[in-house]
C-alpha cells in the first residue's frame, strides 16, 4: 500500500499505476449571448413599428367589413 492510501482510493501502487488517469482542464467561462446584442436598436424599432402597422391594417379591414 502507498503511504497515503486515501489519495489513491486505497489501491496498491501497481494497481494505481495501471489505472488510466484523466486530467481535467480548466473550465471555460460560460458567456450568455444576448439576442439584443446582434440587432441594432434601429432594426428592433423598425420591426416593432412594422408589426404595429400590420396589426392596424388588419384591424381596420376587419372593422370596415
C-alpha positions in Angstrom: 0.0 0.0 0.0 1.1 3.6 -0.5 1.9 5.9 2.3 -1.3 7.9 1.7 -3.9 5.4 0.7 -6.8 7.9 0.9 -5.3 9.8 -2.0 -5.1 6.7 -4.2 -8.5 5.2 -3.5 -7.0 2.5 -1.2 -5.3 0.8 -4.2 -1.8 -0.7 -4.2 0.9 1.1 -6.1 0.8 -1.4 -9.0 -3.0 -1.1 -9.4 -2.9 2.6 -9.1 -0.3 2.9 -11.9 -2.3 0.6 -14.2 -5.5 2.6 -14.0 -5.9 5.4 -16.5 -5.7 8.9 -15.1 -7.6 11.8 -16.6 -6.7 15.4 -16.0 -9.5 17.9 -16.0 -8.7 21.1 -18.0 -9.8 24.4 -16.7 -13.4 25.1 -17.5 -14.1 27.8 -20.0 -16.3 30.6 -18.6 -19.8 30.4 -19.8 -20.9 33.5 -21.7 -24.5 34.2 -22.3 -25.1 35.9 -25.6 -28.0 38.3 -25.6 -30.2 38.3 -28.7 -30.3 42.1 -28.4 -26.5 42.3 -29.0 -26.9 41.1 -32.6 -29.6 43.5 -33.7 -29.1 47.3 -33.6 -31.9 49.2 -31.9 -33.0 50.8 -35.2 -33.8 47.4 -36.6 -35.8 46.5 -33.5 -37.7 49.8 -33.7 -38.5 49.3 -37.4 -39.6 45.7 -36.8 -41.9 46.7 -33.9 -43.3 49.6 -35.9 -44.0 47.4 -39.0 -45.7 44.8 -36.8 -47.9 47.5 -35.3 -48.8 48.9 -38.7 -49.7 45.4 -40.0 -52.0 44.8 -37.0 -53.6 48.2 -37.5 -54.2 47.4 -41.2 -55.7 44.0 -40.4 -57.9 45.6 -37.6 -59.0 48.4 -40.0 -60.2 45.9 -42.6 -61.9 43.8 -40.0 -63.7 46.8 -38.6 -64.9 48.0 -42.0 -66.2 44.7 -43.1 
